[in-house]
Each structure stands twice: as C-alpha cells, then as structure tokens.
Amino acid sequence: MIPSLVGRLQTRVFVMLVIGIPWTLLVTPVLPMPTDDVGDVIALGERYEVTFVAWFLALAFGLVWELVYHAWQQRRWDRDFPSLYFLLAGLWEFLPVAAVVIAVYEPPFAAIVIMFFGLWLLMWVFVQGPIRVLVPRWRFRGGRIL
C-alpha cells in the first residue's frame, strides 16, 4: 500500500525518534566543533545543544516537506515515489536546516554535513527494511504507526 499523508507524517516522527535521537547522542561527541575565544573546544553540553537543535529543525522542516512531497506525489500516475527520490530529498531538506543552524550557532560545515547526512542515510535504510520488522503492519496501513 502507498503511504497516506498521515502515515508519512507518523513514519517521519517515529523514525526521527527511533533513529534520530540515538544517532545524535552517539555522533555529537566526535563531530568537529569550533573552539571558544580562549581556544578551548566548546563543552559537550553546548555541542548537544547545537546537534539537537539541528535534529529538531530536521524534524520540523521534514514534516513541512512531507506536505510538499504528498502534493507532488498526487501528480504522479502511480501516486508514489521511487525510493531513490526519498534518498535524494535529503539534499533539499538539508539546505534550510544547515542555513538556520549555521546562522545561529556557527558550527563547522563538516559537522552539520556529518550529522544530517549520516542521519538521513540511516533513516533511509531503516525505512527500506527494518521498520517492516519492528512494525509489521506498517505497509498495510498506509505507513501509519498508530
């Protein structure tokens, strides 16, 4: 079954919680981060602030993008996207997240790229297979988790 709009939104939130939070917790300590005025690397708590703001923005912008994707899907003859479209959509979703995070926090560009695209690739892989094991009826309910 093709995911419904509600199913797409629920799946996005579910995957961001199940994959996004652990990824953010694991990758934050090893991301390249700038030093403060004294030359010390910024504190781990401040690093987590930056990465969780990026995580939240990815979720928020992603939910808005889902509305755009849904409208775009309705114009396709089969009302669905190939999986590659979902993978490439990460490029469009990265732009507003990176713009806001860089404007506010000024982290190294490499840190945002590693954080976002690592998460995006994990999300894509998760939706391609493991979600079908964890939520077996997911694809029969239009992508709805609940």
C-alpha positions as YAML, in Angstrom:
chain: A
units: angstrom
residues:
- id: 1
  name: MET
  ca: [0.00, 0.00, 0.00]
- id: 2
  name: ILE
  ca: [1.19, 3.53, -0.74]
- id: 3
  name: PRO
  ca: [1.76, 5.60, 2.42]
- id: 4
  name: SER
  ca: [-1.00, 8.09, 3.15]
- id: 5
  name: LEU
  ca: [-0.18, 11.62, 4.28]
- id: 6
  name: VAL
  ca: [-0.93, 10.73, 7.91]
- id: 7
  name: GLY
  ca: [1.21, 7.60, 7.55]
- id: 8
  name: ARG
  ca: [4.09, 9.59, 6.09]
- id: 9
  name: LEU
  ca: [3.93, 12.10, 8.94]
- id: 10
  name: GLN
  ca: [3.75, 9.36, 11.59]
- id: 11
  name: THR
  ca: [6.61, 7.47, 9.96]
- id: 12
  name: ARG
  ca: [8.73, 10.63, 9.85]
- id: 13
  name: VAL
  ca: [8.21, 11.30, 13.56]
- id: 14
  name: PHE
  ca: [8.73, 7.63, 14.51]
- id: 15
  name: VAL
  ca: [11.96, 7.32, 12.54]
- id: 16
  name: MET
  ca: [13.31, 10.62, 13.86]
- id: 17
  name: LEU
  ca: [12.67, 9.39, 17.41]
- id: 18
  name: VAL
  ca: [13.92, 5.82, 16.98]
- id: 19
  name: ILE
  ca: [16.90, 6.58, 14.72]
- id: 20
  name: GLY
  ca: [17.49, 10.32, 15.08]
- id: 21
  name: ILE
  ca: [17.89, 10.61, 18.83]
- id: 22
  name: PRO
  ca: [20.34, 7.69, 19.23]
- id: 23
  name: TRP
  ca: [22.32, 8.90, 16.20]
- id: 24
  name: THR
  ca: [22.52, 12.41, 17.63]
- id: 25
  name: LEU
  ca: [23.61, 11.10, 21.03]
- id: 26
  name: LEU
  ca: [26.32, 8.92, 19.50]
- id: 27
  name: VAL
  ca: [27.75, 11.26, 16.88]
- id: 28
  name: THR
  ca: [27.81, 14.55, 18.80]
- id: 29
  name: PRO
  ca: [30.95, 13.88, 20.88]
- id: 30
  name: VAL
  ca: [33.02, 13.07, 17.79]
- id: 31
  name: LEU
  ca: [31.84, 15.85, 15.47]
- id: 32
  name: PRO
  ca: [34.34, 18.54, 14.58]
- id: 33
  name: MET
  ca: [33.41, 21.61, 16.61]
- id: 34
  name: PRO
  ca: [34.98, 25.05, 16.88]
- id: 35
  name: THR
  ca: [36.90, 26.37, 19.83]
- id: 36
  name: ASP
  ca: [35.78, 29.25, 22.02]
- id: 37
  name: ASP
  ca: [37.56, 32.60, 22.35]
- id: 38
  name: VAL
  ca: [40.22, 31.13, 24.66]
- id: 39
  name: GLY
  ca: [40.99, 28.26, 22.30]
- id: 40
  name: ASP
  ca: [39.24, 25.52, 24.25]
- id: 41
  name: VAL
  ca: [36.87, 23.18, 22.44]
- id: 42
  name: ILE
  ca: [33.27, 24.02, 23.31]
- id: 43
  name: ALA
  ca: [31.70, 22.00, 26.10]
- id: 44
  name: LEU
  ca: [29.88, 18.76, 25.34]
- id: 45
  name: GLY
  ca: [26.59, 20.25, 26.58]
- id: 46
  name: GLU
  ca: [26.87, 23.06, 24.06]
- id: 47
  name: ARG
  ca: [27.65, 20.55, 21.33]
- id: 48
  name: TYR
  ca: [24.50, 18.63, 22.20]
- id: 49
  name: GLU
  ca: [22.53, 21.87, 22.09]
- id: 50
  name: VAL
  ca: [23.69, 22.50, 18.53]
- id: 51
  name: THR
  ca: [23.05, 18.97, 17.31]
- id: 52
  name: PHE
  ca: [19.65, 18.63, 18.97]
- id: 53
  name: VAL
  ca: [18.57, 21.96, 17.51]
- id: 54
  name: ALA
  ca: [19.65, 20.56, 14.14]
- id: 55
  name: TRP
  ca: [17.71, 17.35, 14.90]
- id: 56
  name: PHE
  ca: [14.58, 19.32, 15.83]
- id: 57
  name: LEU
  ca: [14.85, 21.50, 12.73]
- id: 58
  name: ALA
  ca: [15.27, 18.40, 10.57]
- id: 59
  name: LEU
  ca: [12.08, 17.02, 12.10]
- id: 60
  name: ALA
  ca: [10.14, 20.28, 11.75]
- id: 61
  name: PHE
  ca: [11.27, 21.04, 8.20]
- id: 62
  name: GLY
  ca: [10.79, 17.37, 7.32]
- id: 63
  name: LEU
  ca: [7.15, 17.47, 8.38]
- id: 64
  name: VAL
  ca: [6.61, 20.54, 6.20]
- id: 65
  name: TRP
  ca: [8.41, 18.87, 3.31]
- id: 66
  name: GLU
  ca: [6.14, 15.83, 3.68]
- id: 67
  name: LEU
  ca: [3.21, 18.07, 2.75]
- id: 68
  name: VAL
  ca: [5.08, 19.19, -0.36]
- id: 69
  name: TYR
  ca: [6.06, 15.62, -1.24]
- id: 70
  name: HIS
  ca: [2.48, 14.46, -0.80]
- id: 71
  name: ALA
  ca: [1.18, 17.16, -3.16]
- id: 72
  name: TRP
  ca: [3.92, 16.26, -5.65]
- id: 73
  name: GLN
  ca: [3.05, 12.56, -5.40]
- id: 74
  name: GLN
  ca: [-0.55, 13.26, -6.31]
- id: 75
  name: ARG
  ca: [0.66, 14.43, -9.73]
- id: 76
  name: ARG
  ca: [2.43, 11.15, -10.45]
- id: 77
  name: TRP
  ca: [0.49, 8.41, -12.25]
- id: 78
  name: ASP
  ca: [1.14, 5.82, -9.52]
- id: 79
  name: ARG
  ca: [0.88, 8.27, -6.58]
- id: 80
  name: ASP
  ca: [4.21, 7.01, -5.23]
- id: 81
  name: PHE
  ca: [7.90, 7.91, -5.29]
- id: 82
  name: PRO
  ca: [10.76, 5.62, -6.12]
- id: 83
  name: SER
  ca: [12.97, 5.01, -3.10]
- id: 84
  name: LEU
  ca: [15.79, 6.96, -4.73]
- id: 85
  name: TYR
  ca: [13.62, 10.12, -4.61]
- id: 86
  name: PHE
  ca: [13.38, 9.77, -0.84]
- id: 87
  name: LEU
  ca: [17.14, 9.36, -0.59]
- id: 88
  name: LEU
  ca: [17.81, 12.42, -2.78]
- id: 89
  name: ALA
  ca: [15.23, 14.51, -0.92]
- id: 90
  name: GLY
  ca: [17.80, 14.80, 1.84]
- id: 91
  name: LEU
  ca: [19.57, 17.40, -0.25]
- id: 92
  name: TRP
  ca: [16.54, 19.73, -0.22]
- id: 93
  name: GLU
  ca: [15.86, 19.16, 3.44]
- id: 94
  name: PHE
  ca: [19.48, 19.83, 4.35]
- id: 95
  name: LEU
  ca: [19.50, 23.37, 2.97]
- id: 96
  name: PRO
  ca: [17.11, 25.09, 5.43]
- id: 97
  name: VAL
  ca: [18.43, 23.10, 8.41]
- id: 98
  name: ALA
  ca: [22.02, 23.99, 7.62]
- id: 99
  name: ALA
  ca: [21.17, 27.64, 6.94]
- id: 100
  name: VAL
  ca: [19.46, 28.11, 10.32]
- id: 101
  name: VAL
  ca: [22.00, 26.15, 12.38]
- id: 102
  name: ILE
  ca: [24.99, 27.83, 10.77]
- id: 103
  name: ALA
  ca: [23.44, 31.29, 11.11]
- id: 104
  name: VAL
  ca: [22.68, 30.83, 14.82]
- id: 105
  name: TYR
  ca: [25.48, 28.58, 16.13]
- id: 106
  name: GLU
  ca: [28.26, 28.83, 13.52]
- id: 107
  name: PRO
  ca: [29.40, 25.20, 13.75]
- id: 108
  name: PRO
  ca: [31.82, 23.85, 11.16]
- id: 109
  name: PHE
  ca: [30.04, 22.96, 7.93]
- id: 110
  name: ALA
  ca: [31.52, 19.45, 8.13]
- id: 111
  name: ALA
  ca: [29.79, 18.86, 11.48]
- id: 112
  name: ILE
  ca: [26.37, 19.68, 10.03]
- id: 113
  name: VAL
  ca: [27.01, 17.56, 6.95]
- id: 114
  name: ILE
  ca: [28.10, 14.54, 9.01]
- id: 115
  name: MET
  ca: [25.22, 14.93, 11.46]
- id: 116
  name: PHE
  ca: [22.49, 15.45, 8.86]
- id: 117
  name: PHE
  ca: [23.52, 13.09, 6.07]
- id: 118
  name: GLY
  ca: [24.50, 10.34, 8.50]
- id: 119
  name: LEU
  ca: [21.04, 10.61, 10.00]
- id: 120
  name: TRP
  ca: [19.41, 10.80, 6.58]
- id: 121
  name: LEU
  ca: [21.16, 7.68, 5.33]
- id: 122
  name: LEU
  ca: [20.25, 5.75, 8.49]
- id: 123
  name: MET
  ca: [16.62, 6.87, 8.16]
- id: 124
  name: TRP
  ca: [16.50, 5.80, 4.52]
- id: 125
  name: VAL
  ca: [17.96, 2.36, 5.32]
- id: 126
  name: PHE
  ca: [15.57, 1.95, 8.26]
- id: 127
  name: VAL
  ca: [12.51, 2.73, 6.14]
- id: 128
  name: GLN
  ca: [13.70, 0.34, 3.42]
- id: 129
  name: GLY
  ca: [13.69, -2.70, 5.69]
- id: 130
  name: PRO
  ca: [13.94, -2.71, 9.48]
- id: 131
  name: ILE
  ca: [10.72, -0.75, 10.03]
- id: 132
  name: ARG
  ca: [8.87, -3.63, 8.38]
- id: 133
  name: VAL
  ca: [10.18, -5.94, 11.09]
- id: 134
  name: LEU
  ca: [9.51, -3.60, 14.02]
- id: 135
  name: VAL
  ca: [6.05, -2.53, 12.80]
- id: 136
  name: PRO
  ca: [4.87, -5.45, 10.63]
- id: 137
  name: ARG
  ca: [1.50, -3.94, 9.65]
- id: 138
  name: TRP
  ca: [3.10, -0.57, 8.75]
- id: 139
  name: ARG
  ca: [2.98, -1.01, 5.00]
- id: 140
  name: PHE
  ca: [-0.57, -2.40, 5.05]
- id: 141
  name: ARG
  ca: [-1.87, 0.62, 6.98]
- id: 142
  name: GLY
  ca: [-0.57, 3.28, 4.62]
- id: 143
  name: GLY
  ca: [2.57, 3.91, 6.65]
- id: 144
  name: ARG
  ca: [0.68, 4.64, 9.85]
- id: 145
  name: ILE
  ca: [2.44, 3.61, 13.05]
- id: 146
  name: LEU
  ca: [-0.55, 4.06, 15.37]
...
